Amino acid sequence: MTPLLRLLSLALLLSPIVPVFAGHPVADGSWVSKSTEIPLVTSRVASSFVFGSQFENHPEASGNAYMGTVDVGWRIPLQIIDPNSGWFLQLGSRYERFAFGHEGGLPLPNSLQEASALVALEYFHDGDLGVLVQVRPGFYFENDPGSGSFDAPITAGVAIPVFKDFYALVGLNASFLRSVPIIPALGFFWRINPQWTVLASAPEPRITFQPVDHLSFWLGGQIIGGGYQVDRNPGRPSGLSGTVVTYSEYRAGAGVRWTADALSAEIGGGYSFMRQFDYARENIAYRTEDGAAYLQAEVRMQF
């Protein structure tokens, strides 16, 4: 992939402007429906596994990947007029870990981790999240957190009504450990009817079909990853010891979601087209040559 195509794909897809509409995950991973009040307490546990594939130009090297995430959040109403409208301050935390099974001797991290806080200013109108400014200060590291692994990724987005049930999304994301620090993005959300919705917004564009209450099916993509500082390791080339790496993964898949009151659960799977470790400061990147199947599951609670 050429540098220009990599930049375009990042700008259009990787920028984690969160989906901001009813029936889709918002900043903390919770789900909001126009028929319900805004949840004040949210939590999410998610995991996925990508089966093994070889690395490009290194046929002796291969690897798989596991990801686990735990999110918790608490919204504080800044004004109490309408339970479905107004400004909220959200506070929370996240722990996320990638664990990699590598063979073949490439200088790749065995894990990448995030331990961060969440501070977000949100505006809801009639159950829809229309404005978001989010900061996630914390440590983004391999195994040993330190001052060099501190980052505070910023996400800002706004929903602009175009016509009934169709909104344009405009925003940006900044993360200064990532190889492309500032990324703008555009997208849209279209509620076609009560059964069908289209969300064209990173990091999880989706087409969702809900044939009955409490059950929906989705088809879409997913881009995951971020910027991290790797450990100082005498076994690595000197330029790759203690430097930063951007991990990226590009997926497409399908799944099913079940909801009931405060609880929801989802299972899915599909194909991971590429995984990449980009040591941008050293102009070195390792990417998989072929894709691999993946499986994912998550459980959310909100009230």
N, C-alpha and C positions, 0 to 999 in steps of 0.2 A: 504494500500500500504506500503510495507516494506521500510525502509530507503534506501536500495540499489536500489530498483526499482525507488524510488522517485529521487535519484541522477541520475540514468541513464536516466530517462525521462526528467529531467532538462537538462542534458548534451546534449542530442540528439535533444531536441525540444524547450526548453524554451529559450535558448540562442538567443538573438535577433540579430543574424547576418542578416543584411537586405538583401533581394533579390537584386541581383546586375546586372541584365541583362535587355536587351531591352524588353519592353512590360511588365515590372513588377515594383512594387513600389521600389524606392530607399530610401536613408537615410531620406529624408524629406517627404516621402510619395508621391512624384511626380512619373509620369510615363514617361519612356524614350523609344522612338522607333528608330530603326536603320535608319529609313527614315527621321528623323527630327533632327534638331539641339538640342543641350543640352539646356533645359529651364533654364533661369537665375533667374526667379522669380516664386516661387511655393507657393501654399496654399492648405489647406485641412480642411474640416469640416466633422466629422464623429460621428455617434452615434449608440448605440446598446442597446437592452433591453433583459434581460434573465428572463423568467418567474420563479415563485416561486418553491422551492423544500425544503424538510426537511433535517435537519442535522443529520449526523451519530451519533448514540448513544444518541440522544436528540430528540425523536419523537415529543415533544411539540414545538420545535424550527424550524422555516422555514424562508426563505427569498428570495428576488429577487434582481436584480442588473441592474442599468443603467450606461452606460459609454458614456461620451461626450468628444471629442478631437478637438482642433483647433491648426493647425500647419501653420507657415509661414517660408519661407526661401528665401535667396538671394545668388546666386552664383557669385563669383568674379573670372574671368579668370586670372590665374597667368602667362599665356603666350598665345598669340593670333597667332596661326599658322594655325590650322584647327578647325572650329567651332564644330566638332564632336570628337576632340581628345585633350589631354593635361590635365594639373592639374588645379583644381579649389579649392578655399577656399569658403566654404559655411557657412553663418551666419544666424541664425534664432532663433525662440522661439517656445515653446509649452505650452499649458495649457490643462490638462486632469483631468477629475473628474469622480470617481466612486461614485454613490449614492446607498445605500443599504436600502431596506425595510425589517427589521428584526422583527420577532415575537418570543417570547419564552424566552427572558431574558438572552441569551448568551452574554458574554462580548466582543462584536464585534463592530468595528467602524461603524459609520453611513455614513461616506464618507472617501475616500482616494483621495488625490489630488497631482498633479505635476504642478509646475510652474518653467520652466527651459529655459535656453538659449541653443542654438545649435552652436557648432563650429566643422566643419568637413573639412578634407583634402581628396579630391577625385581625382582619375585619370580615365578619360574616353578614350576609344579607339574605333573609328568608332561607337560612340553612345552607347557603352556598358560601364558600370561602373565596372572597374576591380580591383581597390584598394580603400579602405575606412578606414579612421581613424576618429572616431567621439567621441566627448565628449559632455555630456548634464549636465552642472553644474546647480544646482537649488535646490529647496526645495520640499521635498516629505513628505507630512504631512496629518493629518486627517482634522482638521479645523484651527489650529493655527500654522503657520510656526514659526520655531525657529532654533537656531544654531544646535540642535541635529537632525533636519530633513534635513540638507544639505547633498547632495551627488553629485557625478559627474560621473555617469555611463559612461564607456568607451566601445566602440565597435570597433573592428578592423577586417577586412576581406580582402581576396585577392581571385581573380578568376584565376585558372590555366588552360590554354587550354590543353585538353587531345587529342581530335581529332575534326574534323570540327563540329562546333555547339554543342560541348559537353565540359563543363567546370566543374572542381572540385572546391568546395568552402572550404576554410580553414579560421578559425578565432577564436576569443574569445570575451567574454563579461565580464566586471567586474563591480560590483555594491556592495558597502560595507554595504548598509542597508539590502541587500537581505540575506536570510538564507544560500545560497550557493554563496559566494562572487565572485568567478572566475569560469567561465564555458567555456571550449573549445567546439568547434562544427565542424562538417564536413557536407558537402552536395554536391549537384551537380545541374547543370542546363543543360537541353537538349532541343534544338530547333529542333524538329523532322522534321518539314516542316513549310511552312508559316502559316498553320492553327493550328498546335498542338505544345504546349510547355509543358515541365514538369519541375517544380521547386521543388526540395527536399531540402528546407532550411527553418529553423525557422525565424521569428515566423509565417509565413503564407505559408506553402507548398501548391502548387496548380498544378492542371492539367488544362490548358486553351485551349479552342477551339474557334477559330475565323472564322466563316463560311463566313462572308462578312466584308468589311471595316466598321469600326466604331462600330461593335457589336461583343461581345465575351461572352462566357459562361465559368464558372469555377466550379471546384469541388476541395475541399481541406480542410485543417485544420487551426486552429488558436489557438495560446497560448498567453494569455495576462496577465498582472499583473506586479509586481515589489515589491520593498522594501520601506516601509514608516514608519515614526514615528507617533504613535498614541498620542492623547492628554493625559495630566494628568487629571484623572477623579476619584474622590473619590468613585464613585459608582462601580468601577472595583476592582478586586483583586489586591493587592499591586504590585505584579510582572508584571501585565499587564497594569499598569498605566504609561504612558510616555515611554514605551518600543517600539521596532520596530516589525513590522509584515510584512510577505511576503504574498501577495495576488496572487493566481494563478487560472487560469481558462482555461479549455481544451475544444475546440470546434471542430466540423466537420460540414460542410455545403456546400451549393452551391449558385450560384448567377449569375447575368448578369450585364455586364458593357457596357455602351454606351459612345462613345467618338466623339467629333467634335471639331477640331482645338484645342483651348486652354482649352476647358471644357470637363470634363468627370464626369459621375455619375454612381453609383453602388447601387444595392439593393441585399440583400441575406438573408439567414436564414438557420437554421439547428438545431443542438442539442448540448447543453452544457453538457458534460459528468460529470464534477466535478468542483466545486468551493471550494477553500481552503484558510483559514486564518491560517498561521503558525507563532506562537510566538516561534521561535527557541531558543531564549535565556532562555525561561522558559520551553522548551520541551513540549509545549502544542499546539495542532492543532485542528481546527474545520473544518470539510469538509462535503459537502453535501452527503447524502446517495444515492439519485437518481438524474438523470439528469433532464434537462428541455429544452424546446424549446427556441430559441432566434431569434431575427430579427435584421438586421443591415442595415444602409444606409450611403452613403458618397458622397460628391461632391468635386472635385478637379479642380483647375485652375492653368495653367502654361503658361508662355510665355517668 
